[in-house]
Amino acid sequence: MAMKKLLIASLLFGSSITAYGAEPFVVEDIRFEGLQRVTLGAALLQIPVRIGDQVEDQDAAEIIRRLFDSGNYEDVKVLRDGGQLIVRVKERPTIASISFSGNSTMKDEQLSENLSASSIRVGEALDRTTLNEIEKALEDFYYSVGKYSASVQAVVTPLPRNRADLRFVFTEGVSAKIEQINFIGNSVFSDEELAKSFSLRSDIPWWNFFANDQYQKQALAGDIEKLRTRYLNEGYLKFRVESTNVSISPDKKGVYITLKVDEGLPYTINSVSYRSADASGGHHFAALADFAIGDTYNGAKITQLEEAINQKLAESGYAYPQVQTFPDFDDENQHVDLVVNIDPGQRMYVRNIEFSGNTSTKDEVLRREMRQMEGSWLNSASIERGRERLNRTGFFENVDVRTNRVPGSDDLVDVEYVVREANAGNINFGVGYGTESGVSFQAGIEQDNFMGTGNRFGINAMMNDYQKNISLEYRNPYFTLDGVSLGGKIYYDEFEASDANIVDYTNQSYGATLTWGFPFDELNFIEFGVGYTHNKISNLDAYLQVERFLKVQEPNIDPEDNSLNVNDFDWSISWTRNNLNRGYFPTAGNYQSAYVKMTVPGSDVQFYKSQYEVRQYFPVTQGHEFSLLLRGRLGYGNGYGSIDGNDHLLPFYENFYAGGFSTLRGFRSNTAGPKAVYDGNTNCVGGDGSVIGSNQCLTGTDKSVGGNGMALASVELFVPTPFASDEARNQLRTSVFLDVASIWDTEFDLSGKSIGSGDKYIYDYSDPTNFRASVGAALQWWSPMGPLVFSLATPLKKYEGDRDEVFTFTIGRTF
């Protein structure tokens, strides 16, 4: 458009000169006509002619070119009136507003950024030529994602004072679907085998969530690369795609793809040689190869060798090595000789290790997690290990590491860890109400990174219908420079079991613990602890499972109020192995922990209790958008020793329970497991009123009592949160899960006993195969208050007396 107007203006100028004889003349005055937004001074500076200059035809043409190049005008005419030079212009309108309609594939923000990069923004002059280019570029984008019926039109609406509204109208249409993918020239693999490796598919099974039947140019390019890789991995080094034909149906809703391939022949490895600048010649890298002479060439294994050599060099200070493998073909024998060329480059040393983004966490907290030392050569493994350790602290949402060259030096770098801090604790105060807890009051502070020191501090007080609790804890993970930790906790608790879905008893307890932790290596941590606990238990309900325990503890029962008072001193040892990729919403890695607690001989209650837990995360996709969690937990406890011939048992207040967020979602807290059974006071009576035997009947109830054995398992798939922005997804994650749990009591024995009323609640509680199961979905949110978890679940298998809980809400715990 602009070039056409330039030609017209030039012709007009030529005819004007002709009217005056087209002879050169001296400019006595310069006058602009049509200026509105551009000032006269600015316009005069844009032309190469001044008063007193002699003007010829080429000078007039240069004036027109200069003014068009300024971008302020859409029409220019140069005229002469005697000795006066007249420049008549029509300014481009100013953009008053920009709007979009009909766009769903591209967001308004993305479009605005692209337009701004092309100088199309509010307040700028409107260049219609640029608009045409933008229209075409946007349509090309839609074509690349298979929307061949899409169109983009820029609508310009004139406004007063030479302004204009700019509106982009999108007609996106639908993406063309792949009707058929054909291969020509393949004999090694069938069409079906080749099509299975494509992400683009013409026939998608219902279970394949990752396949796509909508054509995309970029996706096809990726699939062709997968095809090439497949053949290279089978030894076909000279495989090539000769042509790619994409045909569109007349209605532009269907795409037919035809790939013509030349497979070539498979090659076997005849020899492998290494070339390196160091004295060894690189032959010591041969041990890293996962192939041997005589094997069929495999492109993936060659790439693995190159990556392994790169990694080995990077761990020895060579930050920028170059490793390339060159094939030398013997077509007659279908052999290939491989030459691995290794250029390690300059060995790099670390000058400084720096941290950024830690506004509250002190530098020393980050620096003590480092394994790369300043002044030593650069070790990529040590740098990555430092990043992993920072992630595992749980103090940071994200940790990135950068290696920056030091200006003026060819062998020095600075290592920079860039962190984004997470909410490492909770400050809470509130009043709430729940159907089980009634009115509740809660106040407290919990900080895993107290005042940026990396130490844990917590003080909490809570009161509801069934519990009153106050506790104070502190832990310093680096009590010594070697990483020995020291921690302690003191607490007081009042617990009303019947209001917590457990058989009735009241427990007033207080105690203290002291722990020391010792790092075994990078992943393993061992902790020792000692503690004291006082329990005063009243309102005891004498059901069958607790009678033997109370018989042993008879000397500790106060006859005045019939309460049980016990003092226990215990020791504990725990082991933790943490190989998770981060402490905040992990997506890969393994976490294991084992715990054993035992009261010391001479305590009022002699028992031991152990537990083992494992969590394994498997990334399903390369970017970890999808990940799978397998989780398991085993627990067992019992008594040791005896008094007057009666064996000690695990105290009932130490039993394992299932139900609730941390064990079995879909069931109300503590309700899934063995139930209280009572001895009857009368003989068993049959349906006809006759006495059945001489044994007293057992009565079953729906009151939970837990057990001394526990097995939990869970499978959970984490998926991207629907409708959440990319930024919000760092704070949210959604999952679907299957939970399974079993609680059993190894001391329970029904032999020789008859069952009367409530028989539907009674079964063999000593059998661990009596499991429960549930399925559901969960949403985890790392909020400013701390982690919040919402879940919806429904039981798949349950027993009489178990209580459902479809919706759960939890603060302060995630998986």
N, C-alpha and C positions, 0 to 999 in steps of 0.2 A: 504493500500500500504506500509506504513512505517513498520507495524508489520511483513509483509512478508519479507521485506529486513533485518529486525533485525534477524529473524530466519535464513535466508541464511548466514548472516555474522557470526552468532554464530556457525553454522555448519562449515563454512570455517575455523574459528579459531580453532575449535576442531580438524579438520583434520590436520591443520598445526601443532598443538601440538603433535598429534599422529605421525606425520612424524619425530618428534624429540624425540619420546618416551613418550610425554605428561607428562614428569616429571617436577616438579617445577624448576624454575631457578631464579638466581639473576640478576636483570636488570643492565647492565653496561652502556647502552645508550638507549635513546628514540628518534625515528625518525618518523616524520609525512611526508606523501606523499600525494600530491593533494591539499594542502592549496593554496588558491588564495585570497579570501577576508578576511578570518580569519587569524590573526597573529599567529605566532608560540607560543608566550608567552600566548596568550589567550587560545589556544588549550591545552597547557600543564596544565593550571589552571583548565581546564574542566575535566581532568581525575584524578582518585584517586591514581595513581601510580607514584612514584618518583624513580630516580636512586638510586640503593642500596637496593630497596625493593625486596622481594621474591614474584614471581608471580605464581599463580595457576589458574586453570580453572575458578573458580568463580570470580577472579580478572579481567580476560579478559572479562567475561560477564558484569561485572560492568562498565568497560571502554566503552563498546559498548552502554550500557544503558545511561550512563551519556552524551555521545556525541550526541545521538539521542534526549535526553531531552533538549539539548541546542537549538534545532531548526535550527541549521546551516547546517545540513548534511542530504542527502537523501540516502547515502550508506556508511557503515563503515566496514572495515576488519582489524583484528588484527593478525599479523604474528610475527614469531620469526626467527631471524638469529643469531644463536649462543647466545651470551649474549645481543644481541641488540633486543629491542622491536620496531616493525614496526607497525605504525597505518596508514593504507591507507584509505583515505576518498574521497568522492565525495560531494562537497559542493552544497547546494541548490542554484539555480540561484537567482540573485537579480532582483526584479521587477523594470523594467525601465519605464514602463508606464501602465496605466489602462484606458480602454475605454469601452464604452457600445454601443450596437446597437440593434434596434428593440424594445426598451422599451418606452412605452407611459403611462402606468399606474403608474409607479414609476419614479420619476425624478432622473437625474444623481446625484444631490446633496444628495438625500436620500440614494441612493445606495453607494455613496462614504463614507458617515458617517457610514453606517452599516459595510462596509468592513474594515474601519479604526478601528472600535470597535473590529474586529476579527484579528487585526494586519496585514491586507492585505492593504498595502500602498506602494507607490513608495519609493524605497530605502531599503525595508525590504526583508528578504529571503522569497522565495516562498514555501509555505507548501501545497503540493498537497492534503494531507488529509483534510486540512481545506477547500480547494476549493470544494471538494466533498460535504462537509457538507453545504457549502453556496449554492451550486447548489440545493441541496435538500430543504433547508429552503426557497429559493425563489420560487421553484415550489410549495411548500406547501402553500405559501402565495397566489399564483395564484389560486390554488385549492379552497382556502377559499372564494374567490370572484367569484367562479363559472367558472373559465377558466380552464376546465379540459384538454384541448388540449395543454396547454402551456408547454413549455420546456425551460430550461436554460442550456447553455453549456459554460464552461470556456475554452477558446482556448489559449494555451500557445505557443508563437512563440519564439524559441531560438534566441539569439543575441550573437555577439562576446563578449569576456571577461566574460563569464558565466552570462550573463544578459538575461532577457526575457520580451517580451511584453505580457501583460495579457488583453484579450478582452472577455467580457461577451456578448454572442449572445442570444437574447431573441426571442422566437417565442410565442407571447402572445395568438394568436387565438382570438376567440370571447367568450363572457360570455354565459354560458348555460342558456337558458330561461326556466322558470317554465312552464311546460306543464299542470300540474294538482296538486292540493292540496286536499288530501282526509283525512277525519276524521273517525275514528272507535270508537264506544262506546258512542257517544254523543246522548242524547235524549232530553235534556233540550233546547239546541239551535240547529238549523239546520246547515248543512254544509255552507250554504250561509251566515248565520248570523255570524258564526265564521270566515269565510274567509274575511268578510268585515273589521274586526278589524286588519287584517294583513297588514303590509306595503309591503310584498311580495305578488304578485297577479299573477294569471295565465290569467285573463281577466281584462284588464284595460280600463275603459271608457275614452273617449277622454278628458274629463274635469278634470280628476284626475291627476294633475301634480306631486303629491308626491308619488304615488304608483310606484312599481318597479317590473318588470317581469323577472329580471335577478337574478339568485340565488346567495346568499351570506350567508356564514355560520353564520357570526355575526348577520346579519339581521334576520335569522331564530331563533337564540337564543333569540333575542329581542321580536320577535313575539310570541314565546312560553311563555315568561314572561307576555306579554299582555294577552294571553289566560288564564294564571293562575290568573292574577289580575281580569279579568272579572268574573271568577267563584267565587273568593273570595268576590267580591263586591255583589254577589247575594246570599251569605251565604254558599256556598259549600266549607267548610274549608278543607275537606279531598280530594279535587280534586287533581289529579296528572296525569302527562303524563307518561304512562307506557313505551312507546317506540317511537322512531323517526326513520323512515326509509327513506333514500334519495337514490333514484335509478337514474342511469344515462343512457341515451339512448346510443345505440352502437356507434353513430357518435359523442358522447360527447357534443352534442349541446342542449340537452333537459334534464330536471330534473323532476322527479316525487316524491312528498313528501307525506308520509303517517304518520299521527299521531294517535296513539292509546291512548285513554284517559279513565280514570276512574273518573266519575263525582262525585260519592258519593251522599250524601243527604244534603239538606239545614238545617242550624242550626239557632235557635233564641236565643237571649241574655236573659239569666235567671237572671244574677246578674253581677254587676260591683263593684269591691272593689279596694281600693288604698292603697299602702304600701309605706311609706316614712320615712326617718330618722328623719324628723322634728317633732315637738310636735303635729302638726295638723294631722299627719298621711296621709296627701295628699288629704283629702276629699274635700278641698276647690277647687281642680282642677275639680271636677265633673261638675261645671257649664260650662266648656269648651267643654263638650261632645255634639256632634250634633246627638245623638241617645238616645233612651230610652229603658228601660226594656221591653221585648216583641217584639222588632224590630228584623227583620232578620239581621243576622250578615253582616256587610259591611266593607270589608278590607280598603277601601279608607277612611272611616270615622274614623276607628281606627288609621290609620296613621295620619290623621288630628289632632286627639286628642293628639297623642304623640308629633307632631310638635308644637302644641299650648302650651303644657306643657313645652317643651324645650324652646320656645320663652319667655314664662312667666318667667322661671327661669333665662334665659339669660339677661332679663331686670332687674333682681334683683341681678346681680353680679355673678351668677353661670355660668361660661363660658363653663364648660365641663360636663354638666349633662348627665345622662344616663337614658332613659325611655324605658322600654320594657313591652309589654303586653303579658301575658301568658294565653292561653285558657285551661280550664278544661272541657273535653267533657262528656256529658251524652248521650251516643249513643242510649239508650233505648227511651228517650223522645226527642231526637234531640235538646237538649239544650246545651248551652255553658256558663260557668261561666268565666268571664274575671277578671284577676288580673293585675292591672297596677302597676308595680314596678318602683318607682321613687328614683333615687340616685342623689341628686343635686350636690354632690361633694363639693369641697372647694370654698367658696366665694372669688372672685378675686377683687383686687383693682388696679386702674390705677396709675402707678408711673409717667410716662412721656407720652406726646403726641408729636410725632416727624413727620417731613415731609421730603420727599426726592423727587428729580426729578424737583423741582422748581428752575431752574437756574436764571430766571429773576424776578419771582414773590416773593415778600418778605414774610417771614414766617407769619408776622402779618396779611397779607391779607387772608391767609389760616386759621390762628388760630381764627379769629373773626367769622368764619363760624361754629366753633365747638359747639356742644351741650353736648358732654361728657367732664366732668371736671376732671382735674388731682387731685389725692388724694381721689376721691370718688370711690364707687364700680363700676365695669364694667357694662355698660348698652348697650346691643346690639342695641336697638332701637335708642339711642342717637348717637352711632357710625355710624349707617347706615344713620341717618339723616344728620350727618356731611358730609358723602360722597355724598349724594344727593345734598346738598347745594353747595358743591364745583363743582359738575357737572353743576349745573344751572348757575354758574357764566359765563360759556362760555369761561373761560380762559384755559381750559384743554381738550385735546382730550380724555383722559382716567384717571380715578381715581380708585385706588385699596386701600384696607385697610387690614392691617395685625395686628394680635395680637400676640406679642412675649413674651414668658415667661421670667421672670427675673432670671438669673442664681443664684442659692443659696437661692431662695425664693419660697415657695409653694403657696403664695397668692398674688403675684405682677405680673403685666404684663405691657409692653410698647405697646402703640397703634401707629402704623406707617401708615401714608397715603402716598402712592406712586403715584405721578402724572406725567403725560406727558403733557407738555405745548403745547397749540395750538397757532396758529397765531391769537392773539387777536386784530389785527388791520390791517390797510392798509397804506402803503406809496406809493403814486402814483404820477406820472408825465408823461404826454404823449400827443401825438398829434394823432388825429384820423379823420376818415371820415365816414359819414353815409348818406344814401340817404335822410333822413329826416333832420338831424342836420347839414349836410355839414361838413366843417372842424371844429374840436373841439379841445380845449386845456383844460387840466385838471391837477391840481396839488393839493396835500393836504396830510394831515396826520390824520388818525383816529386811536385812540388807546382806546380800552375798558379797558386795563390794563396798563395805562400810567406809564412807568418807573417802572413797578412792584408794583405800589401802589394800584391797584384795582380801581383807578379813571378813569373816561372817559374824554378824551381830543380829540378835533377835530378842525382842521382848514382846510378849503377847499375853493378852487377857481375854477370856471369852466366857460368856455365861448364857445358857439357854435352859430349856426345861429339863434336860437330862445331864448337863455337864457344866462344871465351873472349873476353870483352868487358868493358871498363870505360870509363865515360864520365862527364864532368862538364859540365853546361850551365847557363847562366843567361841570363835575358832580362828586361829592364825595358821594359815597353810604353810607359811615359811617362818616358823618359830626359830629355826636355824637356817643358815645359808645353804645347807645341804638339802633343804626341802623337808625337814622333819616338822610335822605340824603338832600343835597343841590346842586342845579344845575342852570345853566343859559346859555343863548344863545343870541348873537347879530348877525344880518345879514343884507345884502343888496342884492336886487334881481331886475333884469330887465327881463321881460318875454314878448315874442312875441307869442301870442296865435295861430295865423294863421299857424305858422311854426311847431306847436305842435299838429296839426290835430284838432284844436279847432277854432270856429268862431272868426273872427279877433278882437283883441283888444291888447293894449300894457299896461303893468302894471309895474310901477317903485315903489318898496316898500322897506321899511326898518323897523326894529323893534327890540324888545328885550323881552325876557321872563325870569322869575325867578320861580323856582319850589322848593317845599319842599316835601319830601316823608316820610311816617311813616309806619313802619311794624305793621300790625295788629296781625298776628301770624306767624307761620312757613311758611305758603303758601300765605297769603294775604298781599297785599301792597297797600296803598292809597297815592296818590300824589295830592297836591294842587299847583296851579300855577296862576301867574298874568302876564299880558303882554300888550305891546303897539305895534300897527301897524299903519303905514302910507301908504296909497295907492294912487298913482296918475295914473289914468287910462285914456288913450287917444285912438284915432282912434276907437272910439266906433262904432259898427255896430248896427243900430237901428232895430233889428229884433223883432218879435212879443213877444217872451218870456221875453225880457229885458225892454220892454217899460214901464210896470207898475213900475219896480224898479227905472228906471231913472226919472219917474214922481215924486216919493217920494223924490229922491235925487236932484231934480232940484236946491235947494239952494246951493248945494255943487259943481255945475258945473261952471267952469271958462268960462265966455263968450269969453275971448280973444282967447283961443286955444281949447275951447269946451272939456276940460278935466275934469274928476271927481276927486276931491281931498277929501279924507275922513281920519279921525283920529279915531281910535277905541281903547278903553281900555277894556280888557277882563279878566275874571277869568275862571279857569278850574278846574275840579276835575276828577281824573281817578282812576280806581281800577284794580288791576292785581292779578290774582291767578295763580301761576305757580307750577304745580305738575309734570313737565316733568322729565324723568329719567336723562336727561343731557341737557345742553345748546348747545352741539355740536352734530348735527345729532341725535336728539331724536328718540327713537323707541317705547316708552311707556309713558303714562301719559296724563295729561290734562293741557291746557293753556287757560285762559280766560282773557279778558280785556274789560273794558267799559270806555267810555270817554265822557264828556260833556263840551262844551265850550260855553260861553255866554258873549256877550259884556255888559258892565255896562250901565244902563240907562243914557242917555245924550250923548252917543257916536253917531257919525254921522250915523252909520249903527247899528240898534238894531236887533240882530239875535241870535239864538242859533243853535248849531250843536252837534249831538250825534252819537256815533258809538259803536257797540258791536262786539267783535270777539271771536271765540272759535276754538281751535284745539284739537282734540282727537286722540291719537296714540294707536293703538291696535296691540300688537305683534301677528303675525300669527303663528310663529314657536317658539319653546322653546328657541332657541338661538338667537332670534330676527333677524335672517337673512332676514326674510320677515316681514314687518309691514304695517299696513293700517292706513292712515291718513284721517280723516273726518274734513273738515274745513268749517267754515261759517262766514259770516260778514254781519251785518245789519247797515244801516246808515240812519239818517233823520235829516233835518234841516229846519228852517223857521224863519221868522221874528216875532217880537212881538211889540206891541204898534202901534201908527199911528201918522201921521202928516197931519193936515187939512183934516181929514177924509180918508186919504189914508194909508192903512196898510203897515207896513214894511215887506219886503220879504228877504229871504236868498239871499245875493249878488251872482251874477252869477259867480264871481271868487272863490267862496267857494263851487261850485257845485261838486257833485260826478260824476266820470267818470268810464268807464269800458273799458278794452282792455290793453294788455300788460302782463308782467310776474306776477305782484303782484295781478292782478284782473282776467283777462280772457285771457289765452294763446291761440294763434291761431288768434287773432285779433290785429290789429295795435293799439298802445297806444292811448287811449281816444276816439276811433272811434265808439264804440258799445254803442248806446244809442240815446236819442232824438236829432233831428236835427233842425237847425234854420229854422223858418218859417217867411216869410215877407208878410206885407200887400201890396196888389197890388194897382196901381194907376188908374186902369180902371175897368169897370164893367166886370163880367164874360161873356165870349162869348162861345156859344155852337159850336159843330162841324160844323153846317151849317151856322155859322156866326151870328146867332141870339143872342141877349142879354138875359142872364139868370138872371132874377131878377134885383134888383137895388144895391145889395151888391157888394163891391169890392172883388176881388178874392185874396185868399192866394196863395203864391208861395212857394213850398217846395224846399229844397236844401239838399246837403249831408254834410253840415258843422255841426260838433258836438257842442252841447251846454251843455250836461250833464243834471243833474236833482237834486232835493232835496231829493230823496229817492234812496236807494241802497240795494240790496240783492245779496250776492255772496255765492256760495257753490262749494265745490270741494271734489272729492273722489280720493285718490292717493295711489297706491300700490307700496311700495319700495321693490325691489328685489336685490339679489347679482349682482354686476356688472360683466358681462360676461368677461372672459379671464383676469381678474384682479387677482393679487396675493393676499394672505391673508393680507399681510402688506398694500398693496395699497387699499384694500377695506375699511380700516379705514379712508382713505382720499376721497373715492368715494362712491356714491350711485346712483343707477339707479331707475327710477320709470315710471309707466304708470298712466295716470290721465284722469279724466273727469271733466271739469270746466263748471259751469252754472252761469250766471249773468243776473241781471235785473236792469236797471236804469230808474227811472220814475220821472215825474214832477207833483206834486199834484195840482199846480196852473194852469196847462194847460187846456184850455177849447175851444173846437171847436164849441160849440153850437151857432147857428145863423150865421155861417160863411160859405162861399162857397170856394171851392178849385179849383184853376186853374192849371197852369203848375206845374210840379214837384210833382204831386199827389202821385207818387210811393214812395216818401220819407215820406209822412205824414200819421200818424195813431194816435190813441189815446195815447199820451205820458203819460197820467195820469194813465194808466193801468199797474200795476206791473207784470201782467202775460205775458207781451211781453218780454220774456227772450231770451237770446242767449246761445249757448252751443258749446263746442269744446272737442276734444279728442286728446291725443298725448302722447309723451314720453319725459323724461327729464333726464339729467345727471348733478349731483352736484359734484363739486370738491373743496375741501378745500385746495387751492393752497398756495404757499408761499406769493402770492400777496393778499390773502384773498379768501373768497368764490366766486366761479364762477359757473354759472348755464347756461346750454345749453338746449334748448327745441325745439322739432319739434311737431307742432300741426296743426290740420285742423278743421275748423268750422263744426259743425253738424247742427246748426240752426242759421240763420242770417237774417238781414233785408237789404233792399236797402239802400245804403249809407255806410254800414259797410265795413271796409277794412281789408282784410286778411293779416296775417303775419305768414308764415309757420315756420320760424326760428327766435328764439330770443336768445340773449346773455346778461347776467346780471352779474354785479360785486357787491358783498357786501351784498347779501340777500339770505337766504335759508329758506326752510320750514322743 
